[in-house]
Amino acid sequence: MLTQMTDVIPGALAFACFVLMIFFPQGVLEGARNGLGLWANILTPSLLPFFIISEILIRAGWLDRFGRWLSPLMRPLFRLPGDAGFVLLMGYTTGFPMGAVLTRRLYEEGRLTRKEAAILVAFTNNASPLFILAALASGMLREPALGGWIALCHYGANLLYGVCLTRFSRGAPGASADTYRSAPSSAAPSRNRFSAGLVITESIRAGVQNTIQLGGYIVFFASVIQLLNQTHIFAALAACLNPVLPASLAGRGISQGILSGLLEMTSGLSGITAASLPRHTQMKLVLGLLGFSGVSIQAQVSGMLSDSGIPLTPYFLGRLFQPLLSIALFQILSPLIPLS
């Protein structure tokens, strides 16, 4: 019965969305334009160069160097091989879904076991520093001084989740490596096989392919969000959420911002930061949405790994635990944070 429901529900939702798109084509068009603009003007310039340079580094054999340099950090803290440190470095400096893309790459080359890959994905997909410092702190909150504190709580919570995951998950991550490690892909790069020109060409091709796939998710979810707004479905769901919220938040547009953020993080953050709320409350909601990251980004990460065989349960559990951990860190640090 449960299997039948999991088969029917996604199809029913897709059909309902299809019907709404027929009756409200203008909303779909407007949402798609917004998503395409976000992808073309912000995400592609900020992510594509990192996709390409990471591919070049891997194909040029620098992954082994990173592995040797970062192994003293990764083994004691996360019980992961040094190669995973490259994913950690790129994931935390570039933002999602870079962690998922690189984890899959290392897993397909046989550098990570199945369990190691699942753990690594769970705590290396975050908001980028550029988004937190520039878009969120300076742009939405209009308090650049808060950017560093938000980043500290956001990244600290994800790292803490990674440490806890390696300690409390069943068995050591490296156990039964021969059983769970993927066979090296036939397409795995070799320094001796490629010339410098071919390395760059293949890296650009892989980077563009990942960027286009990411753009498809963004355009689709932007269209769905605009459709839900135009049909007043969001407003109806927000009215149902209001009785559950504390009295200080109900009836102030917060419920609609939370619902938007659960589906697409950026639009939810925009609504929360625009609301007239005490800064302390606003920061908790912001950190909660950042940690959850929205269904749109979760779909992007899972889409990048859908046919890889890497388990996604630790990642999805992290989207529930990271908001709690980041809010707890904020509570501990709040006496030091200059809240206006």
Secondary structure as a PSIPRED ss2 file (coil, helix, strand):
# PSIPRED VFORMAT (PSIPRED V4.0)

   1 M C   1.000  0.000  0.000
   2 L H   0.000  1.000  0.000
   3 T H   0.000  1.000  0.000
   4 Q H   0.000  1.000  0.000
   5 M H   0.000  1.000  0.000
   6 T H   0.000  1.000  0.000
   7 D H   0.000  1.000  0.000
   8 V H   0.000  1.000  0.000
   9 I H   0.000  1.000  0.000
  10 P H   0.000  1.000  0.000
  11 G H   0.000  1.000  0.000
  12 A H   0.000  1.000  0.000
  13 L H   0.000  1.000  0.000
  14 A H   0.000  1.000  0.000
  15 F H   0.000  1.000  0.000
  16 A H   0.000  1.000  0.000
  17 C H   0.000  1.000  0.000
  18 F H   0.000  1.000  0.000
  19 V H   0.000  1.000  0.000
  20 L H   0.000  1.000  0.000
  21 M H   0.000  1.000  0.000
  22 I H   0.000  1.000  0.000
  23 F H   0.000  1.000  0.000
  24 F C   1.000  0.000  0.000
  25 P H   0.000  1.000  0.000
  26 Q H   0.000  1.000  0.000
  27 G H   0.000  1.000  0.000
  28 V H   0.000  1.000  0.000
  29 L H   0.000  1.000  0.000
  30 E H   0.000  1.000  0.000
  31 G H   0.000  1.000  0.000
  32 A H   0.000  1.000  0.000
  33 R H   0.000  1.000  0.000
  34 N H   0.000  1.000  0.000
  35 G H   0.000  1.000  0.000
  36 L H   0.000  1.000  0.000
  37 G H   0.000  1.000  0.000
  38 L H   0.000  1.000  0.000
  39 W H   0.000  1.000  0.000
  40 A H   0.000  1.000  0.000
  41 N H   0.000  1.000  0.000
  42 I H   0.000  1.000  0.000
  43 L H   0.000  1.000  0.000
  44 T H   0.000  1.000  0.000
  45 P H   0.000  1.000  0.000
  46 S H   0.000  1.000  0.000
  47 L H   0.000  1.000  0.000
  48 L H   0.000  1.000  0.000
  49 P H   0.000  1.000  0.000
  50 F H   0.000  1.000  0.000
  51 F H   0.000  1.000  0.000
  52 I H   0.000  1.000  0.000
  53 I H   0.000  1.000  0.000
  54 S H   0.000  1.000  0.000
  55 E H   0.000  1.000  0.000
  56 I H   0.000  1.000  0.000
  57 L H   0.000  1.000  0.000
  58 I H   0.000  1.000  0.000
  59 R H   0.000  1.000  0.000
  60 A C   1.000  0.000  0.000
  61 G C   1.000  0.000  0.000
  62 W H   0.000  1.000  0.000
  63 L H   0.000  1.000  0.000
  64 D H   0.000  1.000  0.000
  65 R H   0.000  1.000  0.000
  66 F H   0.000  1.000  0.000
  67 G H   0.000  1.000  0.000
  68 R H   0.000  1.000  0.000
  69 W H   0.000  1.000  0.000
  70 L H   0.000  1.000  0.000
  71 S H   0.000  1.000  0.000
  72 P H   0.000  1.000  0.000
  73 L H   0.000  1.000  0.000
  74 M H   0.000  1.000  0.000
  75 R H   0.000  1.000  0.000
  76 P H   0.000  1.000  0.000
  77 L H   0.000  1.000  0.000
  78 F H   0.000  1.000  0.000
  79 R C   1.000  0.000  0.000
  80 L C   1.000  0.000  0.000
  81 P C   1.000  0.000  0.000
  82 G C   1.000  0.000  0.000
  83 D C   1.000  0.000  0.000
  84 A H   0.000  1.000  0.000
  85 G H   0.000  1.000  0.000
  86 F H   0.000  1.000  0.000
  87 V H   0.000  1.000  0.000
  88 L H   0.000  1.000  0.000
  89 L H   0.000  1.000  0.000
  90 M H   0.000  1.000  0.000
  91 G H   0.000  1.000  0.000
  92 Y H   0.000  1.000  0.000
  93 T H   0.000  1.000  0.000
  94 T H   0.000  1.000  0.000
  95 G C   1.000  0.000  0.000
  96 F C   1.000  0.000  0.000
  97 P C   1.000  0.000  0.000
  98 M H   0.000  1.000  0.000
  99 G H   0.000  1.000  0.000
 100 A H   0.000  1.000  0.000
 101 V H   0.000  1.000  0.000
 102 L H   0.000  1.000  0.000
 103 T H   0.000  1.000  0.000
 104 R H   0.000  1.000  0.000
 105 R H   0.000  1.000  0.000
 106 L H   0.000  1.000  0.000
 107 Y H   0.000  1.000  0.000
 108 E H   0.000  1.000  0.000
 109 E C   1.000  0.000  0.000
 110 G C   1.000  0.000  0.000
 111 R C   1.000  0.000  0.000
 112 L C   1.000  0.000  0.000
 113 T C   1.000  0.000  0.000
 114 R H   0.000  1.000  0.000
 115 K H   0.000  1.000  0.000
 116 E H   0.000  1.000  0.000
 117 A H   0.000  1.000  0.000
 118 A H   0.000  1.000  0.000
 119 I H   0.000  1.000  0.000
 120 L H   0.000  1.000  0.000
 121 V H   0.000  1.000  0.000
 122 A H   0.000  1.000  0.000
 123 F H   0.000  1.000  0.000
 124 T C   1.000  0.000  0.000
 125 N C   1.000  0.000  0.000
 126 N C   1.000  0.000  0.000
 127 A C   1.000  0.000  0.000
 128 S C   1.000  0.000  0.000
 129 P H   0.000  1.000  0.000
 130 L H   0.000  1.000  0.000
 131 F H   0.000  1.000  0.000
 132 I H   0.000  1.000  0.000
 133 L H   0.000  1.000  0.000
 134 A H   0.000  1.000  0.000
 135 A H   0.000  1.000  0.000
 136 L H   0.000  1.000  0.000
 137 A H   0.000  1.000  0.000
 138 S H   0.000  1.000  0.000
 139 G H   0.000  1.000  0.000
 140 M H   0.000  1.000  0.000
 141 L C   1.000  0.000  0.000
 142 R C   1.000  0.000  0.000
 143 E C   1.000  0.000  0.000
 144 P C   1.000  0.000  0.000
 145 A C   1.000  0.000  0.000
 146 L H   0.000  1.000  0.000
 147 G H   0.000  1.000  0.000
 148 G H   0.000  1.000  0.000
 149 W H   0.000  1.000  0.000
 150 I H   0.000  1.000  0.000
 151 A H   0.000  1.000  0.000
 152 L H   0.000  1.000  0.000
 153 C H   0.000  1.000  0.000
 154 H H   0.000  1.000  0.000
 155 Y H   0.000  1.000  0.000
 156 G H   0.000  1.000  0.000
 157 A H   0.000  1.000  0.000
 158 N H   0.000  1.000  0.000
 159 L H   0.000  1.000  0.000
 160 L H   0.000  1.000  0.000
 161 Y H   0.000  1.000  0.000
 162 G H   0.000  1.000  0.000
 163 V H   0.000  1.000  0.000
 164 C H   0.000  1.000  0.000
 165 L H   0.000  1.000  0.000
 166 T H   0.000  1.000  0.000
 167 R H   0.000  1.000  0.000
 168 F H   0.000  1.000  0.000
 169 S C   1.000  0.000  0.000
 170 R C   1.000  0.000  0.000
 171 G C   1.000  0.000  0.000
 172 A C   1.000  0.000  0.000
 173 P C   1.000  0.000  0.000
 174 G C   1.000  0.000  0.000
 175 A C   1.000  0.000  0.000
 176 S C   1.000  0.000  0.000
 177 A H   0.000  1.000  0.000
 178 D H   0.000  1.000  0.000
 179 T H   0.000  1.000  0.000
 180 Y H   0.000  1.000  0.000
 181 R C   1.000  0.000  0.000
 182 S C   1.000  0.000  0.000
 183 A C   1.000  0.000  0.000
 184 P C   1.000  0.000  0.000
 185 S C   1.000  0.000  0.000
 186 S C   1.000  0.000  0.000
 187 A C   1.000  0.000  0.000
 188 A C   1.000  0.000  0.000
 189 P C   1.000  0.000  0.000
 190 S C   1.000  0.000  0.000
 191 R C   1.000  0.000  0.000
 192 N C   1.000  0.000  0.000
 193 R C   1.000  0.000  0.000
 194 F C   1.000  0.000  0.000
 195 S C   1.000  0.000  0.000
 196 A H   0.000  1.000  0.000
 197 G H   0.000  1.000  0.000
 198 L H   0.000  1.000  0.000
 199 V H   0.000  1.000  0.000
 200 I H   0.000  1.000  0.000
 201 T H   0.000  1.000  0.000
 202 E H   0.000  1.000  0.000
 203 S H   0.000  1.000  0.000
 204 I H   0.000  1.000  0.000
 205 R H   0.000  1.000  0.000
 206 A H   0.000  1.000  0.000
 207 G H   0.000  1.000  0.000
 208 V H   0.000  1.000  0.000
 209 Q H   0.000  1.000  0.000
 210 N H   0.000  1.000  0.000
 211 T H   0.000  1.000  0.000
 212 I H   0.000  1.000  0.000
 213 Q H   0.000  1.000  0.000
 214 L H   0.000  1.000  0.000
 215 G H   0.000  1.000  0.000
 216 G H   0.000  1.000  0.000
 217 Y H   0.000  1.000  0.000
 218 I H   0.000  1.000  0.000
 219 V H   0.000  1.000  0.000
 220 F H   0.000  1.000  0.000
 221 F H   0.000  1.000  0.000
 222 A H   0.000  1.000  0.000
 223 S H   0.000  1.000  0.000
 224 V H   0.000  1.000  0.000
 225 I H   0.000  1.000  0.000
 226 Q H   0.000  1.000  0.000
 227 L H   0.000  1.000  0.000
 228 L H   0.000  1.000  0.000
 229 N H   0.000  1.000  0.000
 230 Q H   0.000  1.000  0.000
 231 T C   1.000  0.000  0.000
 232 H C   1.000  0.000  0.000
 233 I H   0.000  1.000  0.000
 234 F H   0.000  1.000  0.000
 235 A H   0.000  1.000  0.000
 236 A H   0.000  1.000  0.000
 237 L H   0.000  1.000  0.000
 238 A H   0.000  1.000  0.000
 239 A H   0.000  1.000  0.000
 240 C H   0.000  1.000  0.000
 241 L H   0.000  1.000  0.000
 242 N H   0.000  1.000  0.000
 243 P H   0.000  1.000  0.000
 244 V H   0.000  1.000  0.000
 245 L C   1.000  0.000  0.000
 246 P C   1.000  0.000  0.000
 247 A C   1.000  0.000  0.000
 248 S C   1.000  0.000  0.000
 249 L C   1.000  0.000  0.000
 250 A C   1.000  0.000  0.000
 251 G C   1.000  0.000  0.000
 252 R C   1.000  0.000  0.000
 253 G C   1.000  0.000  0.000
 254 I H   0.000  1.000  0.000
 255 S H   0.000  1.000  0.000
 256 Q H   0.000  1.000  0.000
 257 G H   0.000  1.000  0.000
 258 I H   0.000  1.000  0.000
 259 L H   0.000  1.000  0.000
 260 S H   0.000  1.000  0.000
 261 G H   0.000  1.000  0.000
 262 L H   0.000  1.000  0.000
 263 L H   0.000  1.000  0.000
 264 E C   1.000  0.000  0.000
 265 M H   0.000  1.000  0.000
 266 T H   0.000  1.000  0.000
 267 S H   0.000  1.000  0.000
 268 G H   0.000  1.000  0.000
 269 L H   0.000  1.000  0.000
 270 S H   0.000  1.000  0.000
 271 G H   0.000  1.000  0.000
 272 I H   0.000  1.000  0.000
 273 T H   0.000  1.000  0.000
 274 A H   0.000  1.000  0.000
 275 A C   1.000  0.000  0.000
 276 S C   1.000  0.000  0.000
 277 L C   1.000  0.000  0.000
 278 P C   1.000  0.000  0.000
 279 R H   0.000  1.000  0.000
 280 H H   0.000  1.000  0.000
 281 T H   0.000  1.000  0.000
 282 Q H   0.000  1.000  0.000
 283 M H   0.000  1.000  0.000
 284 K H   0.000  1.000  0.000
 285 L H   0.000  1.000  0.000
 286 V H   0.000  1.000  0.000
 287 L H   0.000  1.000  0.000
 288 G H   0.000  1.000  0.000
 289 L H   0.000  1.000  0.000
 290 L H   0.000  1.000  0.000
 291 G H   0.000  1.000  0.000
 292 F H   0.000  1.000  0.000
 293 S C   1.000  0.000  0.000
 294 G H   0.000  1.000  0.000
 295 V H   0.000  1.000  0.000
 296 S H   0.000  1.000  0.000
 297 I H   0.000  1.000  0.000
 298 Q H   0.000  1.000  0.000
 299 A H   0.000  1.000  0.000
 300 Q H   0.000  1.000  0.000
 301 V H   0.000  1.000  0.000
 302 S H   0.000  1.000  0.000
 303 G H   0.000  1.000  0.000
 304 M H   0.000  1.000  0.000
 305 L C   1.000  0.000  0.000
 306 S C   1.000  0.000  0.000
 307 D C   1.000  0.000  0.000
 308 S C   1.000  0.000  0.000
 309 G C   1.000  0.000  0.000
 310 I C   1.000  0.000  0.000
 311 P C   1.000  0.000  0.000
 312 L C   1.000  0.000  0.000
 313 T H   0.000  1.000  0.000
 314 P H   0.000  1.000  0.000
 315 Y H   0.000  1.000  0.000
 316 F H   0.000  1.000  0.000
 317 L H   0.000  1.000  0.000
 318 G H   0.000  1.000  0.000
 319 R H   0.000  1.000  0.000
 320 L H   0.000  1.000  0.000
 321 F H   0.000  1.000  0.000
 322 Q H   0.000  1.000  0.000
 323 P H   0.000  1.000  0.000
 324 L H   0.000  1.000  0.000
 325 L H   0.000  1.000  0.000
 326 S H   0.000  1.000  0.000
 327 I H   0.000  1.000  0.000
 328 A H   0.000  1.000  0.000
 329 L H   0.000  1.000  0.000
 330 F H   0.000  1.000  0.000
 331 Q H   0.000  1.000  0.000
 332 I H   0.000  1.000  0.000
 333 L H   0.000  1.000  0.000
 334 S H   0.000  1.000  0.000
 335 P H   0.000  1.000  0.000
 336 L H   0.000  1.000  0.000
 337 I C   1.000  0.000  0.000
 338 P C   1.000  0.000  0.000
 339 L C   1.000  0.000  0.000
 340 S C   1.000  0.000  0.000
